[in-house]
Amino acid sequence: MQPDALLSSSLAADDYKLLSYDAAAAYLDITPVALRNKVYRGEGPVPTVIKRRTFFALCDLREYVQRHRRPSAATVRPVLAETSLAELMVPQKRRRGRPTIAETMARSGGEG
C-alpha cells in the first residue's frame, strides 16, 4: 500500500472514532449534562446510537466546533467596508416602561 493511501485511511478511521458522552463533553470542554441538553434540544453534535448506547463520531464533533466558530477580525472588516452607513444604522428597539429624565431631556434637546 502507498504511504499516502495508508495515511489517508488512518485519518479517515480516526475521524469515525466513537466517543462516549463523557469523552465528547471533555473534547468540547463542556459538562456531560450540558452536552445531553444540547443534543436533546437539537443544538448539539449529531449523535450515533448503537443498540441503547449513544456515541459521537470525532468528525461530527469537529464539524460542530467548526459551525460554531466566530469569524476573525480579518474576515469581518471587509464585510463592514462593503456595507453602507445606512445599513449599519438600524433603529434601536425602545425600552419598556417610562423613559428616564435623561432620555426625555436628550430627546427634547436639553430644554428644561
N, C-alpha and C positions, 0 to 999 in steps of 0.2 A: 504494500500500500504506500502511496506517495506521502511524504511528510505533511504537505498542505492538507490533503484529504484526511489524514489522521487528526490534525489539529482542528479542522472544522467539525469533524464528527465528535471530538471530545467536547468542543464548545457547545455543540447542539445538545449533547447528552447532559451537559451541566445546566443548560437553560431549562430543561424539563425535570430537574431535580425537585422533588416534592418536599415541602416544609410543613411542619405542624403549625397550629395556631401560635404556640409559644415561640417557635423559631421564626415564623413570619413576622410576628409582632416585634421580636428583637431586631430583625432585619430592618423594619420600618421605624424602629425606635419609638414605638408606642406600646401601651399595655395590651395584653391579650383581650381584655374586656372591651377596650376601645376598638380593637380590630373586629371583634364579634359584632359590636354595634354598627360599625360601618358596613359590614357585609350584610347584616340584617336590613339596613336601610337602603341597600343597593348602591352605596357610595364607595365601597371598598374594592380591593382587587378581586378578580374572578376566582372563586373557589373551585376546587376539584374534589368531588365526592366519590369515594371508593368504598363500597358497602355502606357502613354507617359512619365512616371517618371522613373528616374534611381536611384537605391539604391545599397548599398554594404552590403553584409552579413558580420557580425562580424567575422565569421570563415574564410571567404575569405580574409579579411584584415589581420587576424593573419597569415594565410598561406603566404600572400605576404611579410609580415615582416620576417617570418622565411626563406623564399627563399633568401632574400637579406641580411641576417646576415653574417658577416665576421667570419671566424673561429678564435678561440682564439689561443694564442701563444702555449698553451699546445698541441693543435691538429696539429699545423703546424710543430713544432720541430721534431716529429717522422718521418714525411714525408721527411723533409730535411735530416735527418740522413740516410734514406734509399736510397737517390739519390746519384749518384756518382758525382765527381767533374766535369767530362766531360759533364754530362747532365746539370749542373748548368752554365757552361761557354758557353753560347750561344753567337755567334758573334753579336756585336752591329751593328745596321744599320748605314751606313755612312751618315753624314750630307750633306745637299745640299750646293752647292756653292764651292768656293775655300777654301782650308784648311788654317787655320791661320798659322802664322810663328811658333808659339809654337808647333802646331801639326806637321808641317813639320820637325822641328828640333828634336822632340821626335821620329819621325819615322826614321829619318836618323841616330839617335844615338847621337845627340848633336854636331855633327861636324859642324863647321861654317866656 
